[in-house]
Amino acid sequence: MRRLLVLGAGTAGTMTVNRLRPRLPVDEWDITIVDQSEQHHYQPGYLFIPFGTYRPEEIVKPREQLIARGVQQITGVVDEVVTDEHLVRLADGTELAYHQLVIATGTHPNPAETPGLGEPAAREHGVHSFYTLGDAVALRDALERFDGGRLVVNLIELPIKCPVAPLEFAFLAEAWLRERGLREDTEVTYVTPLDGAFTKPLAARELGGMFEERDIELEADFMLEQVDLERQVLISYDEREVPFDLLVTVPLNMGAAFVGRSGLGDELNHVRVDKHTFLADGHDDIFALGDAANLPTSKAGSVAHFAVEVFVDNFLRHIDGLAMQESFDGHANCFIESGDGKAMLLDFNYDTEPLLGSYPFPEIGPLKLLAESESNHWGKLAFRWIYWHVLLPGRPLPLSSAMSMVGKRRPPADAATGSAPTDADRQEVSL
């Protein structure tokens, strides 16, 4: 009997076992999944908890209900992968042998890496986040008490899971303040180490315009050194200071500690992999999927979804000793909630930045790329149902894992080069 061991029962790990169990003969392959929690969280829902859109119980389900029959489930903390012995050691001493290993343990906020953020009294001094369920609930309570002042949203460093989430929070908070008559009494500032609102030129230009429309101050190129809790001030390495009354920060994200201990990770404990096949560097029996991998693209649920689709067929060939034929192109799409019942949608990959247009069909959409619309907002909310009932169970979606240029177009002038548009640029690519 051959053994497939999957570490992590989040989005990527759950989809992997649910897609592979029907395709691996039960009399030939044993599949085991390990996770430290018996609950599965719909993490995109964390963003909505502070504003009362979702209740905590609406984004949490028992893990055992989501895993396919025929997959052994183990609750435990991974201590180390002993690669030369092909086994995984858990913190309680349990040893699990494998023939093939998939690491899908994600990436997680580490506030202790930034002076001031990890202090027990941080919340008492107005420091909050929303990247865990507990943090999101505490922020909800803090917003209920907030009556104006200086609201600061701070991205410390990339990569982070769902890199557009800090932007979304800033937009949603601005709309929330207006709804409650607190906007005139509140300064909203977005603090980022980037030179603009986003990493890609066209998206940065569009988002920057949205900041100006909403009177959100953008503090760019801000490399955070520490948070002075007593003075309630962010301090950068170049000694700039940004004061706050309520700070909503995104701590440094890091992969699981065992990845580093096992010699598989980069400086942030993300597994070093081939960006097209997810095979771990220097190993032919270890893969990493989702946020756990050091892919040069967004750490987002869509990436995990598209990556797993590529991975499954490749894995089946790999275990038969055949060359892997599928190649992941870095495809990601992300909704950006912008407040007032609207949202944007970004669709991009390793080589192509987010562009204007319609998705998934040209002209009819119904979703708009790099533009606000109500349909995008409802698309984001509808995704929660799709997540629970289609993606996690491994049911197919009528969307290609590879990014398509269908429906996409460049704006009248290229934001990166300033060049004049061609006739092709002015039109969406049609079917």
C-alpha positions in Angstrom: 0.0 0.0 0.0 1.4 3.4 -1.0 0.8 6.4 1.2 -0.2 10.0 0.3 0.2 12.3 3.3 -1.3 15.8 3.1 -0.4 18.3 5.8 -3.0 21.0 6.3 -6.8 20.8 5.9 -7.4 24.3 4.7 -8.5 25.2 1.2 -5.7 23.6 -0.8 -5.3 20.5 1.4 -9.1 19.8 1.4 -9.5 20.2 -2.3 -6.5 18.0 -2.9 -7.7 15.0 -1.0 -11.3 15.4 -2.2 -10.1 15.4 -5.9 -7.6 12.7 -5.5 -9.5 10.1 -3.5 -11.9 9.2 -6.3 -8.9 8.9 -8.7 -6.5 6.8 -6.6 -7.5 3.1 -6.1 -8.4 2.5 -2.5 -6.6 -0.9 -2.6 -3.4 0.8 -3.7 -3.3 4.2 -2.0 -3.9 5.2 1.5 -4.6 9.0 1.9 -4.2 10.8 5.2 -4.7 14.4 6.0 -3.3 16.1 9.1 -4.4 19.4 10.7 -4.1 21.0 14.1 -7.7 22.2 14.1 -10.9 20.2 13.8 -12.6 23.3 12.4 -12.4 24.7 8.9 -12.7 28.5 8.5 -13.9 30.3 5.4 -11.1 32.9 5.8 -12.4 35.5 3.2 -15.3 35.9 5.7 -12.9 37.4 8.3 -13.1 40.7 6.4 -16.8 41.0 6.9 -17.0 40.1 10.6 -16.0 43.6 11.9 -18.8 45.2 9.9 -21.5 42.7 11.0 -22.0 41.2 7.5 -21.2 37.7 8.7 -21.5 36.1 12.1 -18.6 33.8 13.2 -20.8 30.7 13.1 -21.5 31.4 9.4 -17.9 30.9 8.3 -16.9 27.9 10.4 -17.7 24.2 9.8 -16.4 20.9 11.3 -13.5 19.6 9.3 -14.7 16.1 9.3 -17.8 17.0 7.3 -15.7 18.4 4.5 -13.3 15.6 3.8 -14.2 12.8 1.4 -14.9 9.3 2.7 -11.9 7.0 2.6 -9.5 9.7 3.7 -8.0 9.2 7.2 -8.1 12.4 9.3 -5.6 13.1 12.1 -5.6 16.0 14.5 -2.1 17.1 15.5 0.7 19.6 15.2 3.5 18.9 12.7 6.9 19.1 14.3 9.2 18.1 11.4 9.5 16.5 8.0 12.4 14.0 8.0 12.9 14.0 4.3 15.7 11.4 4.1 13.5 8.9 6.0 10.2 9.9 4.2 8.3 10.5 7.4 6.5 13.3 9.2 6.9 13.6 13.0 4.1 15.2 15.0 4.6 17.2 18.2 3.2 14.3 20.3 5.9 11.9 18.9 3.6 10.2 16.3 5.5 9.3 13.1 3.7 9.1 9.8 5.5 7.5 6.8 4.8 8.7 3.3 5.5 7.8 -0.3 4.2 11.2 -1.5 3.8 14.3 0.6 1.8 17.5 0.0 2.4 20.5 2.3 -0.6 22.8 2.4 -0.3 24.4 5.8 -0.8 27.9 4.6 0.7 31.2 5.9 -0.2 32.9 9.1 0.1 36.3 10.8 3.1 36.6 13.2 2.7 39.9 15.2 5.6 39.1 17.5 7.9 39.7 14.5 7.2 43.4 14.8 8.2 45.3 18.0 5.1 46.4 19.7 2.5 44.3 17.9 3.0 41.2 19.9 2.6 42.8 23.3 -0.3 41.5 25.4 -1.6 45.1 25.9 -1.6 45.9 22.2 -5.4 45.8 21.9 -5.8 48.1 24.9 -3.8 50.7 23.0 -6.0 50.5 19.9 -4.0 47.9 17.9 -6.2 45.3 16.0 -6.2 43.0 13.0 -8.7 40.8 11.2 -6.5 37.9 9.9 -7.8 35.4 12.4 -11.4 34.9 13.6 -10.6 36.0 17.1 -8.9 39.2 15.9 -11.9 39.9 13.5 -14.4 39.6 16.4 -12.2 41.8 18.7 -12.0 44.4 15.9 -15.8 44.3 15.5 -16.2 45.2 19.1 -13.6 48.0 18.8 -15.4 49.5 15.8 -18.6 49.5 17.8 -16.9 51.7 20.4 -15.1 53.9 17.9 -16.5 57.5 17.8 -13.9 59.2 15.5 -10.3 60.0 15.4 -7.4 58.6 13.4 -8.1 55.3 11.8 -5.0 53.8 10.2 -4.8 50.6 8.0 -1.3 49.2 7.8 0.2 46.6 5.6 3.6 45.7 7.1 5.1 43.6 4.3 4.3 41.2 1.5 3.6 38.4 0.9 0.3 38.1 2.8 -2.7 35.9 2.3 -5.3 37.8 0.3 -3.1 40.8 -0.5 -6.1 43.0 -1.4 -7.8 42.5 2.0 -6.1 45.6 3.6 -7.4 47.7 0.7 -10.9 46.2 1.1 -10.9 47.0 4.8 -9.9 50.6 4.1 -12.8 51.0 1.6 -15.3 49.2 3.8 -14.3 51.2 6.8 -14.7 54.5 5.0 -18.2 53.6 3.8 -19.1 52.3 7.3 -18.0 55.6 8.8 -20.2 57.5 6.4 -23.2 55.4 7.2 -22.8 56.1 10.9 -22.1 59.9 10.5 -18.5 59.5 11.7 -16.7 60.3 8.5 -16.1 64.0 9.1 -14.7 63.2 12.5 -12.3 60.5 11.2 -9.0 60.7 9.3 -8.5 57.5 7.3 -4.9 56.6 6.4 -3.5 53.6 4.4 0.1 52.9 5.3 2.0 50.6 3.0 5.6 49.6 2.1 4.7 49.7 -1.6 5.1 52.8 -3.7 1.4 52.8 -4.4 -1.9 51.2 -3.5 -1.0 47.9 -5.3 1.9 46.1 -6.8 0.8 46.3 -10.5 0.7 49.6 -12.3 -2.8 49.7 -13.8 -4.4 48.4 -10.7 -2.4 50.8 -8.6 -3.5 53.7 -10.7 -7.2 52.8 -10.5 -7.0 52.1 -6.7 -5.1 55.3 -6.1 -7.9 57.2 -7.8 -10.4 55.5 -5.5 -8.3 56.7 -2.5 -8.5 60.3 -3.7 -12.3 60.1 -4.3 -12.8 58.8 -0.7 -10.3 61.1 0.9 -8.2 58.3 2.2 -4.6 59.4 2.7 -2.0 57.1 1.2 1.3 56.9 3.1 3.5 54.9 0.7 7.1 53.5 1.0 6.6 53.1 4.7 8.8 50.4 6.1 7.5 49.8 9.6 10.2 49.4 12.3 8.0 49.4 15.4 4.7 50.3 16.9 5.0 52.7 19.9 2.0 51.6 22.0 2.2 54.3 24.7 2.3 57.1 22.1 0.0 55.2 19.6 2.4 55.9 16.7 3.8 53.8 13.8 7.5 54.4 13.3 9.3 53.7 10.0 12.9 52.9 9.5 13.4 56.3 8.0 11.9 57.8 11.2 8.6 58.9 9.8 5.7 58.7 12.2 2.0 58.0 11.7 -0.2 58.5 14.8 -3.4 56.5 15.3 -6.4 56.1 17.6 -7.4 52.8 16.0 -4.8 50.8 14.1 -5.9 47.9 11.8 -2.7 46.2 10.9 -1.7 43.1 8.8 1.2 41.4 10.7 4.1 39.8 8.9 2.9 36.5 7.4 5.0 33.4 7.7 4.6 29.7 6.8 4.5 27.0 9.4 7.6 26.7 11.6 8.2 23.1 10.8 8.9 24.0 7.1 12.0 25.9 8.3 13.0 23.3 10.7 12.8 20.7 7.9 15.1 22.6 5.5 12.3 23.1 3.0 11.5 26.8 3.3 12.7 30.3 2.4 13.3 33.0 4.9 9.6 33.2 5.6 9.1 29.4 5.9 7.3 29.1 2.6 8.2 25.9 0.8 10.6 26.5 -2.2 8.9 25.0 -5.2 8.8 24.9 -9.0 6.3 27.6 -9.8 4.7 25.6 -12.6 4.5 22.1 -11.0 4.7 22.8 -7.2 7.4 20.1 -6.8 9.6 21.1 -3.9 13.1 22.0 -4.7 15.5 19.0 -4.5 12.7 16.4 -3.9 10.6 14.2 -6.2 8.2 13.1 -3.4 7.2 16.5 -1.9 4.8 19.1 -3.3 3.5 22.3 -1.7 0.2 23.9 -2.6 -1.7 27.1 -1.7 -0.3 29.7 0.6 2.4 27.3 1.9 4.3 27.5 -1.4 6.6 30.4 -2.3 4.9 31.0 -5.6 5.5 34.5 -7.1 1.8 35.3 -7.2 -1.0 36.2 -4.8 -1.6 34.0 -1.7 -5.3 33.8 -2.4 -8.0 31.1 -2.5 -8.3 31.4 -6.2 -4.7 30.5 -6.6 -5.2 27.4 -4.5 -8.2 26.4 -6.6 -6.4 26.9 -10.0 -3.2 25.3 -8.7 -5.0 22.1 -7.4 -6.6 21.7 -10.8 -3.2 21.7 -12.5 -1.7 19.6 -9.7 -4.1 16.6 -9.8 -3.4 15.5 -13.4 0.3 16.2 -13.0 0.4 14.1 -9.7 -1.3 11.1 -11.3 1.3 11.1 -14.1 4.1 11.7 -11.6 3.3 8.7 -9.5 3.3 6.6 -12.6 6.8 7.7 -13.5 5.7 10.0 -16.3 6.6 13.6 -17.0 4.2 16.2 -15.7 2.6 17.9 -18.7 0.5 20.6 -17.1 2.0 24.0 -16.2 0.5 26.5 -13.8 0.6 30.1 -15.1 0.1 31.9 -11.8 -3.6 32.6 -12.5 -5.3 34.6 -9.7 -8.5 36.5 -9.4 -9.5 38.6 -6.5 -12.6 40.6 -5.6 -11.9 44.0 -3.9 -14.9 45.2 -1.9 -15.1 48.9 -2.3 -18.0 49.9 -0.1 -21.6 51.0 -0.8 -22.5 47.6 -2.2 -19.9 47.6 -4.9 -16.6 45.7 -5.6 -13.9 45.4 -8.2 -12.4 42.2 -9.7 -8.8 41.6 -10.6 -7.7 38.7 -12.9 -4.0 38.2 -13.7 -1.1 35.7 -13.7 2.7 35.6 -13.6 3.1 37.5 -16.8 0.0 39.6 -17.2 -1.1 42.4 -14.8 -4.8 43.1 -14.0 -6.5 44.7 -17.0 -9.8 46.3 -17.7 -12.7 44.3 -19.3 -15.4 41.8 -18.5 -15.2 38.3 -16.8 -15.7 35.5 -17.7 -17.3 36.6 -21.0 -16.5 39.6 -23.1 -19.0 42.5 -22.9 -21.7 40.5 -21.1 -19.5 39.7 -18.1 -21.4 39.7 -15.8 -18.4 40.7 -13.7 -16.3 43.8 -14.4 -12.5 43.8 -14.4 -10.7 46.7 -12.7 -14.0 48.6 -12.3 -16.5 48.9 -9.5 -19.9 47.3 -9.9 -22.8 45.8 -7.9 -22.5 42.5 -9.7 -18.9 42.2 -8.4 -20.1 42.7 -4.9 -22.8 40.1 -5.2 -20.3 37.8 -6.9 -18.0 38.0 -3.9 -20.9 37.3 -1.4 -22.1 34.4 -3.6 -18.6 32.9 -3.5 -19.1 31.7 0.1 -21.8 29.2 -1.1 -19.6 28.2 -4.0 -16.7 27.6 -1.6 -18.5 25.3 0.7 -20.6 23.4 -1.9 -18.4 23.3 -5.1 -14.7 24.1 -4.5 -14.0 22.2 -1.3 -15.9 19.0 -2.4 -13.8 19.1 -5.6 -16.7 19.7 -8.0 -15.7 21.3 -11.3 -16.3 25.0 -12.1 -16.8 26.1 -15.7 -13.6 28.2 -15.5 -10.2 27.3 -16.9 -7.3 27.1 -14.5 -5.2 29.1 -17.0 -5.8 32.8 -17.4 -7.5 33.9 -20.6 -7.2 37.2 -22.4 -10.8 36.9 -23.5 -12.7 40.0 -22.5 -9.7 42.0 -21.4 -8.4 45.3 -22.7 -5.9 48.0 -21.7 -7.0 51.5 -20.7 -6.6 54.4 -23.2 -3.0 54.8 -22.2 -0.7 52.2 -20.7 -0.1 53.2 -17.1 3.3 51.6 -17.1 4.7 53.0 -20.2 2.4 55.9 -21.2 2.3 54.6 -24.8 -0.6 55.2 -27.0 -3.2 52.4 -27.3 -3.5 50.4 -30.5 -6.8 49.4 -32.1 -6.5 46.0 -30.4 -6.0 47.7 -27.0 -9.3 49.5 -27.4 -11.3 46.4 -27.9 -12.0 43.5 -25.6 -10.7 40.2 -26.9 -13.7 38.3 -28.2 -14.5 34.7 -28.3 
